[in-house]
Amino acid sequence: NGVAARQGVVFEYARAGLELDGQRFDDIAVRHKGNGSYLRGRQWNKISLKLDLNKLVNGQSVAGATTLNFQNNITDISWMNEVLAYRLYRDAGVPAPRSSFVKVYVTVAGHLQRSYMGLYSISENIDDNFLSARYGSKQGIILKPSTSRPFTFISENWASYLQTYDPKSDMSDAEQRWVIEFCRFVSTATDAEFEARIGEYVDLDQFARYFAVLAWIANSDSLLQIGQNYYTYVTPRTPRLIFAAWDQDGSFGNFRNSATTWAIDRPWSGTNTFLRRIYGVERFRLAYMGYLAEFSDTIFKPERFAQQIAAIAPVIRPAIAEEGTQWLTGFDQVVSGQAGIMPFARARYDFVRSALGR
């Protein structure tokens, strides 16, 4: 699903081999990935990749992950937004992929011989291995919504929801019915019913943590505006939605020049009934504001980002230079604090604390 899919883009897997830090896999599947990053990446011949180590041969993994994602970061002059944003979510207690960096070389017989494609960020997939490592179970529903009006009732027929919610796991009839009933609840419940029962459908404390980070980093290429780049996990036994971070190159105000003064009391745009209604629930709103205040004293402090940038920058700069010295001007401005993450972090930190009355 997503903007590329709506333009008719379909990704097909190809057979390949992989060498990664001394590990060799002779039979894996690889395809292109992404939406906006894919459409932009075609212009630069640097396209994000998804590598499935288990699609053709079972039992292959890297650090417990069987699917790896290589992000091209072409929209990010810092090359660090994704890695730092995922870390921020994890520090906030929100499920987000482990991530690092990888230099990618490609060989295609008769066409390319160890051709350097550039520096990518690498992240684990959100799948049953991801769930097992964090929740001790591979059971439950994984959805990857893409809509600016999430959890809107469409019909009684699950097929009408399939493209929008893009399930990443097989779903029983009962699980399909649960999603439909949740959409009906969001669309039709009275305010009193919604206030009383939303906690039966959504883990409100977990969503408050997720929402606090999402609003602070002002990423409009997300649930807040475009309506994509997140996963939901419906827990088994007592079904409730948990939100997980995904695709973070637009973080730190990097998507469409998202402002540092983006309001915290209504940080979404457009007609988003789900966000409007859940924000109207007092216990959620208090939890969300509480996490904004707590994180402003801890993980949102600008000096933390400065320390993380200082640790990463000298490691990845040679790989960026190898890709093309034209990329170093913007990168060095980010590292020196003149552009990108640090000016945003300082301004956003001050704005949010002021809005909180701190």
N, C-alpha and C positions, 0 to 999 in steps of 0.2 A: 504494500500500500504506500501512500505518500505522493508527493507532487510529481516525481518522475514516473511512477506507475500510472498516474492519471494522464500522463502524456504518452502512454503506450509503451513505456520502457519495461522490458522483461529481461531478467538476468538468467542466463543459462550456465550451469556448472561445466567445467572442463577438467579433465584428468591431469594431474601434475605430480611433481615431487617437491619436497621441502627440506631444506637444510636450515636449522635454527640453533645457533649456539652449540654446534657440535652434534646435535641430534639430527638424524636423517630419517625421513619418511618417504618411501618410494611410491606410495599410492594414496594420494589425497585428492579432494575435489576443491576447486577454486572458482570463484565468480566475482564479477564486479558487485559493488554495493553502493548504497547511498541514494539521496534524493537531490537536494541542491548541490551537495558536494560532488555528486556524480555529473550533473549537468555542467558545472563549472570545470570539473576535472578533465572533461573531454577536450577543453580548449588548451590545456597545458600538457596533455598526454600523461597525466598523473591521476589515476583513478583509484578510489578506495577499493579494498579487496576483502572478501570473506573466504576463509580457509576452513573447510570441514575435514578434519582428520579422520572421522569415523564414517563418512558417507559411503566409502568404497571398501574399507577394511576396518573391522571392529577392533576395539581395544587400544587405539592410539590416542595419546593425550600429551599435553604440555602443562606441567604444574596443575594437573587436575582438570584442565580445560580441553575439550575436544573440538571446539570451534573458536577460531581466532579472527579478530577484526583488525585490519590495517586501515587507519584513517589518514587521508591525504593532507589534511590541515591547510589546504590552499587558501581558505578564507581567513586564516589566523596568522598575523605577522609575528606573533610571539611563539608559535608552534607549541605552546604550553597550555592553552585554555582547557583542552579536554582533560589532560592529565591532572591539572590543578583543580578543576571543577569536580572531577570524580573523587579526588582526595577530600575535597571539602564536604561532599555529600557523605562519604564514609565517616569522616570525623564527626558529622552530625548524627550518626547512627542510622543513616538511610542506605538501603542497598544500592550499590553502584559497582561497576566492574573494576577489578584490578587493572592497572594500566602501566605502560612504560613506553619506550621508544625502540624503533627498529629501522635499520638501514635495509632497503629492499633492492635486491638485484634480480633481474629476470633473464632467463635463457629460454629462447624458443628456437628449436632446431631449424636451421636454414634461414632464420630471420634476426635473432638477437643472441649475443653471446655475453652472458653476465653483464647486462646493461644496467647501469645504476638508475633506478627509478626515483630515488630520493629518500628523505627521512619521513617516516610515518610514525604516528602513535599506534600502539598495539593495545588492544583490550580484549578481555575475555567476553564470551557471549553470555547473554541472559537466557539461560535454558535450564534443563532439569539438573545439570551439574552445578550451576550457579545456585539453584534453590537448595540442593542437597547440602552444599557447603555452608549455607547460612541458616537453613531451617531444619536440617536433618531429614528432609523428605523430598522425594521427586514428584510427589503427588500434588495436584492442584492445577489451576488453569493459568497459562501465560498468554496474555493478550498484548498486542502492540497497536494501540489505537492511533488513527490518523483522521481527525475531524475537528473542526473548530466548535462543534456543538456535541461534546462527548456525552454519552449515556442518555441520548434522546430516544424515546420510544418511536420505532418505525412501523413495526407490524408484529404479528404473531409468528412469522416465518423466519427461522434462523438464517436462511440464505440471504436475507436482506441486510443482515448485520456482518456477514462474513468478510467482505472487503474492508469495511471500516475498522473492524477490531482484529483482524489478521491473527487468529489464534496460532500459537507456536507449539501447542500440544493437542493431542486428540481430545475431543470433548464428548462426554456422554449427553444423551438427551436431557437429563436432569441438569447438567451444567449449562447447556445452552439455554434451558428454560430459566435458570437463575439469572443469567445475564439479561435476558429479555425482561424478566420481572423487575430487576434493578432499574433498567431504563424506564420502564413504566412508572416505577415509584418516583424517580427523579422528575419525570414529566408531569405526573398527575397528583401526587400526594398533596394534601393540604399542608399549610405551613406548620400546623400543630403536629400532624402525622410525621412530617419530615424531621422536625426537631426531635421528636420522641424516638424515631426508629432508624435514623441514618447510621447510628453506631452499630446496627445489626448488619449493615452492608459495607461500611468503610471503617478501617482502623483509624479512628480520628486522631489519636496521638501520633501515629506514624505519619499520617498525611500532613499533620501540622509541622512536623520536622522537615518533611520533603518540601512543603510549600514555603517555609521560612527561607530555606536555601535558594529555592527557585526564584522567589521574589527578590531576594537580596542580590543575586547575580544578574538580574534583569535580562534574562534570556527570553526574547519574544519568539524565538524559533522553538516553541515548546507548547505545553498545555495552555500557557497564558495567552497565546495569540494565534500562531499558525495551526496549533492543534496536533503536534507530533513530537517525536523524540522523547518518549517515555514508555515504560512498560508497566502493566499492572499484573499483579499476581493475586489470584483468588485462592486463598488458603483452603485446604481440605477440611472435612469434618464440620467446622463452624465457618461457613464461607464468609470471608471479608476481604475487601480490596486492600492491597498494599502496593504502593507506588515505588518504582525504581527509576533511577536516572539513566539517560541514554543520550549519546550524540551531543557533546557539549562544546563544539567549536564556537557556538554563538554566545557562550557565557561571558560574563564580565562586560555586558553591554556591547558585545561585538557583532550583534545581528541588527542590521538596519539602524545603527547608531542609537541603540536603546539608551535613554537618558539616565544619568545617575540620580535624578530627582523623580524617578518613577515611583508613584505613590505606593505606600505599603498597605493602605486600607482598601484599595481596589486595584490590585496590580495586573489585572487582565483587561483585554479589550474585546469589543464585540458582544454578541449575545451568547453568553456561556451560562446556560441555566444551571448546570451542575455547580460551577464555582460560585455563582451568585447565591444559590440556595445554601450551599455548605458554609459559605462565609457568614450567612445570616444565623447560623447555629452558634449560640453564645459559647458553649463549652469548646467548640472548635476554635472560634475566634480568640478566646482567651489563651488557649494552648498555643496557637500560632504566634500571637503577640509575645507570649512568654518565651518562646524559643527565639524569636528575633532579639529580645532583650538579653537572654542568656548567651546566645552566640555572639552578640555584639561585644560582650565582655571576654570572649574566648576566641573562637575560631574565625571570626570576621575581622580581627585586628589586622590592619595593613602590614604591620611588621612581619607577621607570619608569612604572608605572600612574598614579601621581599626576601625572606630567608629561603623559601622554597625556590624562587627564581634564581637566586644566587647559587644554589646547589645544582640546579639542572642546567643552567645556561652554558657553563664551560664544557659540559659533557656533550651537548648536542650541537654546539656552534660549528665544530669542524665538519660535521655531516651536512649542515645547512650550506656551508661554504662550498662543499663538494657538489652540491646540487646546483649552486649558482650564486656567485658573490653578490648579485643584484638583490638577493633576499636579506643580506646582512644589515643594510641601512635601517630598515624597519625593526629587525630583530634587536639590533644594538640599542635602538631607542627604547624598546620595551625593557631591556635588561638594565639600562641606566635610569629607568623610572620616568622617562620623558613621555612615553606613549603607552597605550594598551592597559595592561592589568593594574599597574600601580596607581596611575592617576584616577582610574575608575574606583579602585578599592578605597583610596583615601576619601574621595568625594562621596562615595556611597556610604562609607562608614559614618562620616559626619552627618549626612542627610538622615540616615535611618535613626541614629541616636537622637538627633534633634526631633524627629517625628515621634519618637518614643518618649520624649521629655527627659532625656538623660544628659 
